[in-house]
Amino acid sequence: MNDTFITALKNNDLPALKAIPKSDLHNHGIFGGNILDVGKLVNKELFCLKHKIKTLDEMAGWTMNQILPDLYSRQGFISLLEAAMKQAKADGITILEMSIDSCLIDLFVGNEMDAFVSDIKEIKNRVAPDLNLRPELGIKWEKNIEILYGRIDTYLATDFFKTIDLYGPEKAQPIELFDTIYKKAHGKGLKLKAHIGEFGTPGDMLEVIDKLQVTAIQHGIAAANSSVVMQLLADKQIQLNLCPTSNIMLSRVPAMAKHPIRTLYDNGVKVTINSDDMLIFGSSVSEEYLKLYNSGVMTAQELNDIRLIGLDN
């Protein structure tokens, strides 16, 4: 399989790449589907983001205008998660850590968690039976903390979630407010993640690592600017789940050839390659590997090594 992956990269053979097992460990579920499949749900033509933007607010505004209005319901929520699982299967994803937004759970599921979990499991078994699905509890950095304190036990009582993640505007609230939440998640055996170091600083990453004891970071590209942080990540084996096209489209990186994955990899940091928001950015995990290879950032062998790191999670 290793030789097959390397050969497929060298031949620019996207169908072959899609057939080879990969992980997607940074996937925002409702935005994880293929634009064509989601377009069929709403019976209209949809388009991925075509131009670079600079802020998460711009991205949120774009998605609300382009995608979510016709799917802003319980059934729409579930249909988008189904689309993400279908896309994962089509792209050869065998391990999917799919984020499920706690705000949407509050809005469309409420206390009917058992029914919701049953629906997601039924969909997974129907559309991607061989997929190792690891549902992720996605929490916005700016979520009302009192609501979160009141709801966390309901989320965790299902034993459905396998990971937890803070996402959105980094450090929108003091990190220590999430200490109790992360301790509860750790007590339930969840993998601890956080979005940090995409818009913020290496120092922000150090603070999150220290206060929340995360074992994986979503993005974390700011680490490439600090030898101290890269050494800490390497020593503690804290993994960065990178999404190159997302970083470019959000103006965090100027071009694929300039992506800091090269610096991170060379400094011994564990990295994986992921989709982030397929529905928005239009780049699958297989396409991310191909873009990195064609840009000359990584060799085919190095990319295969990264693929194997993802599968070892």
N, C-alpha and C positions, 0 to 999 in steps of 0.2 A: 504493500500500500504506500510506503514511503516513496519508493521509486516512481510509482504511478502519479503521486501528487507532484513530485518534482518535475516529471516529464510533462504533465499537464500545464504547469506554470510556464515551462520553457516553450511549449507549443502554443501558448495562449488559447488553450482548449477549455473554455468556460463550462461546456456541458460535462466534460470529464471531471473538472474541479467540483462541480455540484454533486457528483456521485460519490465523492470521497468524504468520509466522516470528519466532522468539524464541530466545534462548540460555538455557542453564542451566549456569552456571559454578561453582556451589557445590551439589553433589549427592553425597550419600553413597550410593553405588550400592546397597548391600543394603537401604537404607531409601528408595529412590527410586521404588518401585512404588506402584500404586494398591491401597488396602486390600481392595477387592473381588476384584481379580485374585489377590492373595496369599492371601486367604481360600479361594479355589478350590483353591490348591495344597495346602492343609492340610485341606480339606474341613470348614471350620468358620467361623463368623462372627467376624471380627476387628473391633476398634474402634480408631480413632485416639485419641490422648491428648485427654481432655476437660477437664482442669483444669490450671492453671498449676503449674509445679514451679520449684525454685530452684537445683538443682545438676545437673551432668552425671551424677553418681552415681545420682540419682533417675531420670534418663532411661534410663540403662543398665539399672537394675533393672527398670524398666517394660518395656523392650523384651525383656529376657530372659524375663520372665514371659508377655508377651502374644504375641510374634511368633516369636522365634528357636527355642524348644525343638523345634518340629516341622521346622525347616529347618536344623538344626545339623549339616550334612554337606556333602560336596563338591557333591553334586547340589543340595542346598538353596541353597548359596552361589551356584551358577551360575543357578539358577532365580530367585533374588532379583535378580540382575543383569539377567536377561532381562526381568523385570517392570519394572525401571527404564527399560529401552530402549523397551518397549511404552508406558509412561506418557509418555515424552518424545515419541514419535511422536503420541500422542493429543492432546498439548497444543501441538502445533505447534513443538516444539523442533527447531531445525535444527543447533545446535551444543551438544553435551553433553560437559562435562568431568566425567566420572563417576569418583568416587573408588573405588578397589578396595583394601581393607584388607590391608596387608602381613602382619598377624598371621593373617588368615584364609588368605592364600596359604601361609604357613608351615604352617598346620594342615592344610589340605585339598589343597594342590597340591604342596608340597615342591619337588623339583627337576624335576617334570614340567611346566615352564613352557611348553614349546612346545605340548604338548597342550592346556593351559589356554587359551593365546592362540588356538589354532585353534578351540576351542569358542566363545569369545567372538566371534570374527570371524564364525563361521558363524551364530550367533544374530543378530548385528547385520545381516548381509546378508539374513537371512530375515525378521526382524520390523520392521526399520527401515532399509531399504537406502539411503535418501537422507540418513540421519542422519550428520552430521560428528561421529563419536565420537572423543573425545580422552581415552583412559584416563588416570586419575590415580593415581599411587602414593601411597596414604594411609598415613602413619606416625604412630602414636600418640606423643604427647609423652613418655609414660612407658615406651615400648618398651625392652626390654633392649638397651642400646647395643652390647654385644659381639655379640649375635645380629644386630643390624642391620648392623654392620661386616662380618660374615661373609656376609651375604645380599645386600647391595646390588648387587654385581656380577652376581649371578644375576638379580635383577629387571631390571637395566638392559640385560643382554646381549640380551634379546629385541627391543629397539627398539620395544616395544609401547607403553610409557608416554610420554605427551607432557607431563605436568605432574607435580609432586611437591608434597605438602602435609603439614604437621604439624598434627594435630588432637587434641582431647581437652583435659585439664587443662593450661592454658597454663603454660609454663615449669616443667613437672614435673621437668625436668632442665635443667642449665645449657645455654644456647643454643649455646655454643661446641662442645659435644659433637657437634652436627650439622653443623659447618662442613665437614668432609671429605665427608660425604654430599651436601651441597648443591653442593659444588664438582664432585663426580662427576656429579651430575644436570645441572648447568649444562654440563659438558663434553659431555654427550650431547644437548644441545639442549633440555632440558626447561624448561618455564615453572616458575618458583620461587614457591611460595605458602606461607603459614602461617596457621593460626588464631591470631589474637592480637587483643587489644583488645575482646573480647566480655565477658570477666570481669575482664580485667586493666586496665592503665592506659595512658595515652598514652606514658608513658616506656617501658613494655614494647614498644610498637610501634616506637619509635625504636631500641631495642636489637636487635630482630629485623631491621629494615631494614638496620641497620649491619652486623650480623654474618653474616646469611644472604643479603643482597642480593636480597631478594624483590622481585618486580615486581607482585605482587597479594597482597592480604590477604583472608582469609575472615572476614567480620564487620567488625572494626575500628571498631565504633561508638564506642569510647572517644575516638577522634580528635576527635569533635565537642566535647569538653571542652577542647581545646587549639588555639588559633589557630596556634601554632608547628607542631604536627604536621599540621594541615590544610594549612598553607602548604607544608610539605615534601612531602606527598602530591601536592598540585597541581603543584608545581614538577617533581617527578620523575615525574609521571604514573603513580603507583602506584595501582592500581585497588582499590577495596573491593567485594567481592562480597557484597552484603547479602541477608539473609533475614528480612524483617520479622516474619512470624508466629512464626518460631522465636524471635526476640528477645523477643517478648511472652510466649510460652508458657514460656520459661525465665526469666521475671521480670527481664529486663534492660531492658525498656522497658515502661512502664505501659499504653500503648494505642497503636493505630495512629496516631492523630492526634498523638501525642507522639514519633513515631519521628524519630531524628536525621538521617534521610536528607535532610530539608529543610535543615538547617544545613550538612551536608556538601556538598550540591549547590550551595548558595548561596556556598560558599567555594571553589568550583572543583575540588572533589575528584571524580575519575571514579568513578562508582558503577554497579553493575548490580543487577538484581533476580533472585533465585533461589529455589529451593525448599528447600534444605538436606535435609530428611528428610520427603518427602511421606507416607511410610507412617506416620510418627509424628504429624506435625502436620496432615496432611490438607489442605494448601493447595498447589495447583499454581502454576506461574509465572504463568499467566494470571489466576488468582484473586488472586495477590499484587498484580498491577498494578491490578486492579479494587478491591481493598481500599484501596490507597493513594489511588486517585482518589476513591472514595466518602467517604473520611475527610477529604478536603480538604487533604491534605498536599502533593500535587503536582497540577499541571494535566495535562490530557490531552496537550498538546504536550510538556511536560517529560518525561512518562512515555514518549512516543514517542522523544524524544531519547535517553533512557536505554536503551530497547530497541535503538536503532541502535548505541549504544556496545557493547552486548553482542555484536551481530552483527559488529562490526568487529574482534573478538578473533582 
